[in-house]
Amino acid sequence: MKRTRLLARVILASTVVTTAIAGAMTDGYAVVGRTPTILPAAIPSTSHYSVAEEHSLGTSYSGLTATRSDGPFTISSGSNCSNIYVTPVVYQTEWARFPSSSPLGSGWVEIGTAHRCSNDTKYWYWGYGYSVWYELGHSGPVSAVGHAFTLKRQGGSQWHMIVDYTDMGYVDYNGNVMTANVLQAGLETYDVNAVIPSHTYTSLRYTVNEGSWIYWAGFDGWSIDPGLCGGWNTASTWRAAENSSC
């Protein structure tokens, strides 16, 4: 999803936010239990992608999950490695995207791993977007091992961000049922010199109307930008790399 990221660092609070967030959402949108502070990040729009896509069912999706390892990758030198919203940075990520016909318009929810600095400092992150990106939280540094990363709607209006069996956070659309029409998973890079060996996003699955998990089966779509490679191993496994062969 080509976009400019803006960082919204979220400070845990005891109140429920029910008003618009700096123009990001219409009145009545709620980030439950959190008070956001909006901070611009130094991420440019020159992002590159190797991503797989599921969209054959239209506006019916209520979940996305993928299993993958967090690197290790070779990232260009950088400083302040805990700041995951400055370049150079590489993301392994997943998106569930909402169409413009949604109750609150187009937007997305997202979960992934950010890679920073030459020692490949890794952080999990999660949040939502509406024109720009807002972080709900991040955790790390983490090690380069395999995990399942999940975006899942529960109770109609809540989208949860989950690593393995740990619910990292959620966004509540205040009674509005936000259903995705496009699911994506893959590599998002802001480092043209990174060396990212071929790695896989496996067990790609979706849910419909908060039902059971179903494996991707349609080879629906993909995007591979210059300098990256990618391809389907199976209908539910995507491989990606940067400055490396697939």
Summary of the structure (lengths in Angstrom):
residues: 246
radius of gyration: 16.8
end to end distance: 21.4
largest distance: 49.0
contacts: 836
relative contact order: 0.24
helix: 0%
strand: 54%
